[in-house]
Amino acid sequence: MKIVRFLCLFLFVLQANAAELVYQQSVDKPVDEVYSAVYSALEEARFFVVFEADIGGNLAGFAERWGDDYNRSELSAIRSIVFCNGWYANQVSNLDPAMLGFCPLHVTLIEKNASTTVLFNRPSVAAGDSPAQPALREVEDGVIAAIKQALQP
C-alpha cells in the first residue's frame, strides 16, 4: 500500500512539474494582433528577435500528403518568434556552457477560434540544479513579463 501511495504522489509531482515547464497565456485576439504586440514587448525588454517562423504556413504545404492526419487540432495559425539577449547568453555561458542549449529562446503562438495562446518553454525549470539556473530564471522572468505586458487589455 505504501508503494502505491508513493507512486501516486510521484506521478502527481511529475505531472505538476511537466505542467509548469511550459508557460501559457491566452487572449481572445487574433494571432496577427498578438504576434505584433509580443514581438514589440520582447524587443522593448531587450530580447532581440533573430528569426520568425510561420510554422502553420509551412505545415499547410503538407496538407495533401498527410490527409486526415493534417492539423487535427484545427489550429488556424502557428507562429514562432526566436530571440536572444547577448548579455544573458554570456552570463549563462560563464556559469554552465551546456545551458546555451536554451540560446536562442523562442515563444510559439497558436490560434484557434480567434483566440491566441502564447507558449514559452521555461528554461529555469528544465535547467534543474545547473549553476546557470538563477540566470535562466532571470531571463525567464523577463520574457514572461514581456508576454504579460503584450497581452494586457
N, C-alpha and C positions, 0 to 999 in steps of 0.2 A: 504494500500500500504506500509506503514511503517513497518507493521508486516512482510510482505512478504520480504522486503529488509533485515530486521533483521534476519529472518530465513535463508535467503540465505547466509548472512555473517556468521552466526553461523555455518552453515553446512560447509562452506569453511574453517573456522578456525578449526573445528573439524577434517576435512579431512587432513588438513596440520599437525595438531598435531599427528594424527594417523600415517601419513607417516614418521614423524621423530622419532616415537617410536622405530622403527627397523632400525638400521644402516645396509646398504647393500653395498657390494663392489664385483664386478665381475672381472674375469680374464679368458682369453682364455687358460686355462691349465686344465689338468685332476685333479680330486679331490685328488688322492693319492699324487701328487706333492704339491698341495696347502695345504693339510692337514699337511704334514710334516713341511712345512715352517711356518704355523700358530702355530703349536704346539711348535716349537723351539722358535719363536718370543715371544710367551706368556711366556714361561719359562725364556727367557732372560730378559723379563720385570718384572720378579719376580711374575708372576701369575702361580702358580704351578698346573699342571694337576693332578686331583684326580680321574678322570674316563673318559673313552672313550666309546662311544656308536655307533654301526653300525646300525642305525635306519632302513636304507634301507634294510639291510640284515634281520633284524627282521621282517619287513613288508612282505618281499618276502615269508616268511613261510605261509602267509595268502592269497596268490595269488589265489589259487584254491577256497578257501572258499568265497572270495569276488568277484570273477569272473570279470565281466566288470567294477566293481567299484574299482578294484585294480589299483593304480598308473596311474590314468587318466592324470596326468601332465607329464607322461613319463620321470620322473627323473631317471637317471641311478645310482645315489648314494645319500644317505642322511646320514651324519655322524655328531656327536656332540663331542665337547671337553668340559668337565666340569672342572672348575678351581677355585682357590681361592688364596687370599693373606691374611695371618693371621693378619698382621698389619692393613690392611684396614678393615677387619672384626671386629677387636677390636674397631677401630675408629667409625665405623657405629654403633656398639653395644652401645658405650658410648653416642652417640648422639640420637639414636632412635632405640631401640631394635626391633621394628616392621619391620624395614627395613632390618633386617637379612634375610628376605624372599628372598633377592637377593644374598644370600650366600649359596651355591656357585653360581658362574656365569657360563654361557655357551655361546659358539658360535656353530652355526649349519652351515654345509657346504652342499650345494646341487649342483649336477652336472646334466647338460642337454646338449647334443650335444657337449661334450668335453669342455664345459665352466663351471667354478665353481663360485658360489656366496657364499660369507661368510655373514651370518646373525648374528646380535648381538642386543639383546633387551637392549635399553639404559636405565639404572636404574635411571639416573638423571631426565629423562622425567616422568617416572612412579612415582617417589618419590614426585612430586608436591612440596608442601611447607614444607616438612619434615625438621627438623633441620639437618638431615643427608644428605640433598641434595647436599651441596658443596663437601662433602667427596665422595659421589657417582659420582659426576661429575668428580672428580679427577681420580677415578677408571676407569670410562668410557673413559676419555681422554687417559689413559694409554693403555687400551685394544684396542681402535681404532688406536692408534699409532702403536701398535704391529701388528695389521691386515694390516695396510698400509705398514709397513716395509716388512712383509711377502709377499705381493702381488706386490711389486715394480719389475719392469722389470730387 
